[in-house]
C-alpha cells in the first residue's frame, strides 16, 4: 500500500470516529460519515476502498507520540 495523501477533512472525520470509539459513544451517523468519505475519496483517487480505509486508520490510530 503506497502512501496516500489524505485530505484534512477525511482525517478529521476518522479522528472524530476514533475518539468516539475510545469513549464508547460512536454513533451510526459518525461511522456512516467516515465510510461515505472513504468511499468518495477512494473512487475519486482511483484507489481501493480497503486500501484507503486501512491507510487512514494507520495515519490516525498509529501515530508516534
VENVENBEL-V182782 format. One record per backbone hydrogen bond with DSSP energy under -0.5 kcal/mol. CO is the residue of the C=O (numbers start at 1). NH is the residue of the N-H. E is the energy in kcal/mol with one decimal. If there is no record, write none. Layout:
[[CO	NH	E] [CO	NH	E]]
This chain:
[[4	6	-1.3] [7	10	-0.6] [7	11	-1.9] [8	12	-2.5] [9	13	-1.9] [10	14	-2.3] [11	15	-2.7] [12	16	-2.4] [13	17	-2.3] [14	18	-2.8] [15	19	-2.4] [16	20	-2.1] [17	21	-2.6] [18	22	-2.4] [19	23	-1.8] [20	24	-0.8] [20	25	-2.9] [20	26	-0.7] [21	24	-0.9] [27	31	-2.3] [28	32	-2.9] [29	33	-2.2] [30	34	-2.0] [31	35	-2.3] [32	36	-2.9] [33	37	-2.2] [34	38	-2.6] [35	39	-2.8] [36	40	-2.5] [37	41	-2.5] [38	42	-2.8] [39	43	-2.3] [40	44	-2.5] [41	45	-2.8] [42	46	-1.0] [42	47	-2.6] [48	52	-2.3] [49	53	-2.8] [50	54	-2.8] [51	55	-2.4] [52	56	-2.6] [53	57	-2.3] [54	58	-2.0] [55	59	-2.2] [56	60	-2.3] [57	61	-3.2] [58	62	-1.6]]
